[in-house]
Amino acid sequence: MFWCEICVYTNLYIFLLKALRKILAARSSRYPCLSASPTEMAFRALILLTIVVVTHAGISDTVDQVCSLYDQMGSSQQEWTPEKMQALFGEFASLFTEIVDCSEDPYNPVLGFDLKSVPFMQCAAAKQERLAANPQAQLQIAKLTCIQRIIDEKEKSAALWIEAGNTGKLHKGKFLVRMAARLSFNDDGKITAYHYVYDTYNVLGLNNTSLMAKEGLSLGTLATFAFALFGAGTLAAAFVKRRTDKAYSLLENEA
């Protein structure tokens, strides 16, 4: 892929250089600004090539920028809180179109959302709202790394496998989780839609909190419940044994 891009850009540079030479060969006194040395021609062709490359950034470039921002979030230990959400999304805004489709665990009734044809920052507002309603899901990022990228330039799509982890601050319990992302792009290499899915067990279920704490159960309550079950089982066993002994006694009398 890399060498193919080099070949394309080299051929484009040569084409631009030849085009400039033809223009300069046809110059006249009316257009003195076209007069230039071979070095100046090469420099102008390079400038044109740079403009073309920057203007038509490919999907791979956009994905690289997304993953680079993820790495920066991990290294700077960004906080995943409602107060930080608008600023975090703002760092990615230039990579997206103004109107997008966005979803995150769409079938999760607690943290999920699924929006169609909305302004990009409305996706940030949806995430902000979910975090505000679920403070146990707020955390500080320790790692956010793209571990695999699958890019289809022809279909204008990409898929990412991401590994994320937290520091233990805000959220009581350190963990790692794998995330899957699906992205769609327009002709300019900007993202028109994103969809993320991941297991929210560590975020919503674990949080270093036991089942007893969640349900308000104490050791004494559990012990009482256990003894009650044991007593009920003992009584049931005694009742069954008594009925069995009585049945045997009747059979002996009939004999």
C-alpha positions as CSV (number, residue, x, y, z in Angstrom):
1,M,0.0,0.0,0.0
2,F,2.8,2.5,0.9
3,W,4.8,1.9,-2.2
4,C,1.7,2.1,-4.4
5,E,1.0,5.6,-2.9
6,I,4.6,6.6,-3.6
7,C,4.2,5.6,-7.2
8,V,1.0,7.4,-7.6
9,Y,2.4,10.6,-6.1
10,T,5.6,10.4,-8.2
11,N,3.6,10.0,-11.4
12,L,1.4,12.9,-10.4
13,Y,4.5,15.0,-9.7
14,I,6.0,14.2,-13.1
15,F,2.7,15.0,-14.8
16,L,2.5,18.4,-13.1
17,L,6.1,19.2,-14.0
18,K,5.5,18.4,-17.7
19,A,2.3,20.5,-17.7
20,L,4.2,23.5,-16.2
21,R,6.9,23.1,-18.9
22,K,4.3,23.2,-21.7
23,I,2.7,26.3,-20.1
24,L,6.1,28.0,-19.8
25,A,7.0,27.0,-23.4
26,A,3.9,28.9,-24.6
27,R,4.6,32.0,-22.5
28,S,4.6,35.4,-24.2
29,S,5.5,38.8,-23.2
30,R,2.0,39.3,-22.1
31,Y,2.5,36.8,-19.2
32,P,6.0,37.5,-17.8
33,C,5.0,35.8,-14.5
34,L,5.2,32.4,-16.3
35,S,9.0,32.8,-16.9
36,A,10.8,30.5,-14.6
37,S,14.0,28.5,-14.3
38,P,13.9,24.6,-14.1
39,T,14.4,24.8,-10.4
40,E,11.4,27.2,-10.0
41,M,9.3,24.9,-12.2
42,A,10.1,21.9,-10.0
43,F,9.3,23.9,-6.9
44,R,5.9,25.0,-8.3
45,A,5.1,21.4,-9.3
46,L,5.9,20.3,-5.7
47,I,3.6,23.0,-4.3
48,L,0.8,21.8,-6.6
49,L,1.3,18.2,-5.6
50,T,1.2,19.1,-1.9
51,I,-2.1,20.9,-2.4
52,V,-3.6,17.9,-4.2
53,V,-2.4,15.4,-1.6
54,V,-3.6,17.5,1.4
55,T,-7.0,18.3,-0.3
56,H,-7.7,14.6,-1.1
57,A,-6.6,12.9,2.1
58,G,-7.5,9.3,2.0
59,I,-9.3,7.1,4.4
60,S,-6.0,5.6,5.7
61,D,-4.9,9.1,6.7
62,T,-8.1,9.8,8.6
63,V,-7.9,6.5,10.4
64,D,-4.3,7.2,11.3
65,Q,-5.3,10.5,12.8
66,V,-8.1,8.9,14.8
67,C,-5.8,6.3,16.2
68,S,-3.2,9.0,17.0
69,L,-5.7,11.0,19.0
70,Y,-6.6,7.8,20.9
71,D,-3.0,7.2,21.8
72,Q,-2.7,10.8,23.0
73,M,-5.8,10.4,25.2
74,G,-4.2,7.4,26.8
75,S,-0.8,9.0,27.3
76,S,-2.4,12.2,28.8
77,Q,-4.8,10.1,30.9
78,Q,-7.9,12.0,29.8
79,E,-10.9,11.8,32.1
80,W,-14.0,10.3,30.6
81,T,-16.6,12.5,32.4
82,P,-19.6,14.7,31.3
83,E,-17.6,17.9,31.9
84,K,-14.8,16.7,29.5
85,M,-17.0,15.2,26.8
86,Q,-17.5,18.3,24.6
87,A,-13.8,19.1,24.6
88,L,-12.9,15.5,23.7
89,F,-15.3,15.3,20.8
90,G,-14.1,18.7,19.7
91,E,-10.6,17.3,19.1
92,F,-12.1,14.8,16.6
93,A,-14.5,17.3,14.9
94,S,-12.3,18.1,12.0
95,L,-12.2,14.5,10.9
96,F,-16.0,14.2,10.7
97,T,-18.6,15.7,8.4
98,E,-21.0,18.2,10.0
99,I,-23.9,15.7,9.9
100,V,-23.3,12.1,10.9
101,D,-24.8,8.8,12.1
102,C,-23.5,7.7,15.4
103,S,-24.1,4.8,17.9
104,E,-22.5,3.3,20.9
105,D,-23.8,-0.1,22.2
106,P,-27.2,0.8,20.7
107,Y,-29.0,-2.1,22.5
108,N,-27.6,-1.2,25.9
109,P,-30.5,0.5,27.7
110,V,-28.1,2.2,30.2
111,L,-25.2,3.6,28.2
112,G,-26.3,3.0,24.6
113,F,-27.5,5.5,22.0
114,D,-28.2,5.3,18.2
115,L,-28.6,8.6,16.3
116,K,-29.2,9.2,12.6
117,S,-28.4,12.3,10.6
118,V,-27.5,14.6,13.5
119,P,-24.8,17.3,14.0
120,F,-21.6,15.6,15.2
121,M,-21.6,17.4,18.5
122,Q,-25.1,16.0,19.3
123,C,-23.3,12.6,19.5
124,A,-21.1,14.2,22.2
125,A,-24.2,15.4,24.0
126,A,-25.7,11.9,24.0
127,K,-22.5,10.5,25.5
128,Q,-22.4,13.3,28.0
129,E,-26.0,12.6,29.1
130,R,-25.3,8.9,29.6
131,L,-22.3,9.5,31.7
132,A,-24.1,12.1,33.8
133,A,-26.9,9.6,34.5
134,N,-24.4,6.9,35.3
135,P,-21.5,8.3,37.4
136,Q,-20.2,4.7,38.0
137,A,-19.2,4.7,34.3
138,Q,-16.9,7.7,34.5
139,L,-13.2,6.9,34.4
140,Q,-9.7,8.1,33.6
141,I,-8.2,6.6,30.5
142,A,-4.8,4.8,30.9
143,K,-4.7,3.2,27.5
144,L,-6.6,3.6,24.2
145,T,-4.8,1.9,21.3
146,C,-5.8,0.7,17.9
147,I,-4.6,-2.9,17.7
148,Q,-6.0,-3.6,14.2
149,R,-7.2,-1.6,11.3
150,I,-9.2,-3.0,8.4
151,I,-9.6,-0.4,5.6
152,D,-11.6,-0.6,2.4
153,E,-10.9,2.4,0.3
154,K,-13.3,1.2,-2.5
155,E,-16.2,0.8,-0.1
156,K,-15.3,3.9,1.8
157,S,-15.3,2.1,5.1
158,A,-13.0,1.0,7.9
159,A,-13.2,-1.3,11.0
160,L,-11.0,-0.9,14.1
161,W,-10.2,-3.1,17.0
162,I,-9.3,-1.0,20.0
163,E,-7.9,-1.9,23.4
164,A,-8.9,0.4,26.3
165,G,-7.9,0.5,29.9
166,N,-8.3,2.8,32.9
167,T,-6.1,4.1,35.7
168,G,-8.4,3.2,38.6
169,K,-9.2,6.9,39.3
170,L,-12.9,7.9,39.3
171,H,-13.8,4.3,38.6
172,K,-12.9,1.9,41.5
173,G,-11.3,-0.9,39.7
174,K,-8.7,-1.2,36.9
175,F,-9.6,-3.2,33.8
176,L,-8.9,-3.7,30.1
177,V,-11.6,-4.1,27.4
178,R,-11.7,-4.7,23.7
179,M,-13.8,-2.4,21.5
180,A,-14.9,-2.8,17.9
181,A,-15.6,0.3,15.7
182,R,-17.2,0.6,12.2
183,L,-16.6,3.8,10.3
184,S,-18.0,5.2,7.0
185,F,-16.4,7.9,4.9
186,N,-17.2,10.4,2.1
187,D,-15.1,11.1,-1.0
188,D,-12.9,13.6,0.9
189,G,-11.9,11.0,3.5
190,K,-14.1,12.5,6.3
191,I,-16.1,10.2,8.6
192,T,-19.8,10.3,7.9
193,A,-20.8,7.6,10.5
194,Y,-19.3,5.7,13.5
195,H,-20.6,2.8,15.4
196,Y,-18.9,1.3,18.6
197,V,-19.7,-1.8,20.5
198,Y,-18.0,-3.2,23.7
199,D,-18.7,-5.2,26.8
200,T,-19.9,-2.8,29.5
201,Y,-19.6,-5.4,32.4
202,N,-16.5,-3.8,33.8
203,V,-17.9,-0.3,33.6
204,L,-21.4,-1.0,35.0
205,G,-21.2,-4.3,36.7
206,L,-17.8,-4.6,38.4
207,N,-16.6,-1.3,39.8
208,N,-15.0,-3.3,42.6
209,T,-18.4,-3.7,44.2
210,S,-19.6,-7.1,45.4
211,L,-23.1,-8.4,44.9
212,M,-23.7,-8.2,48.7
213,A,-22.9,-4.5,48.6
214,K,-25.2,-3.9,45.6
215,E,-28.1,-5.7,47.1
216,G,-27.5,-4.4,50.6
217,L,-26.9,-7.8,52.0
218,S,-24.7,-8.4,55.0
219,L,-22.9,-11.6,56.2
220,G,-25.4,-11.9,59.0
221,T,-28.3,-11.8,56.6
222,L,-26.7,-14.4,54.3
223,A,-25.9,-16.6,57.4
224,T,-29.5,-16.4,58.6
225,F,-30.8,-17.2,55.1
226,A,-28.5,-20.2,54.9
227,F,-29.5,-21.6,58.3
228,A,-33.2,-21.2,57.3
229,L,-32.6,-23.2,54.1
230,F,-30.7,-25.8,56.1
231,G,-33.5,-26.1,58.7
232,A,-36.2,-26.3,56.0
233,G,-34.2,-29.1,54.3
234,T,-33.7,-31.0,57.5
235,L,-37.5,-30.8,58.4
236,A,-38.4,-32.0,54.9
237,A,-36.0,-34.9,55.1
238,A,-37.4,-35.9,58.5
239,F,-40.9,-35.7,57.2
240,V,-40.2,-37.9,54.2
241,K,-38.4,-40.5,56.4
242,R,-41.3,-40.6,58.9
243,R,-43.8,-41.2,56.1
244,T,-41.5,-43.9,54.6
245,D,-41.2,-45.7,58.0
246,K,-44.9,-45.5,58.6
247,A,-45.6,-47.1,55.2
248,Y,-43.2,-50.0,55.9
249,S,-45.0,-50.5,59.3
250,L,-48.4,-50.8,57.6
251,L,-47.1,-53.3,55.1
252,E,-45.7,-55.5,57.9
253,N,-49.0,-55.4,59.8
254,E,-50.9,-56.5,56.7
255,A,-48.5,-59.3,56.1
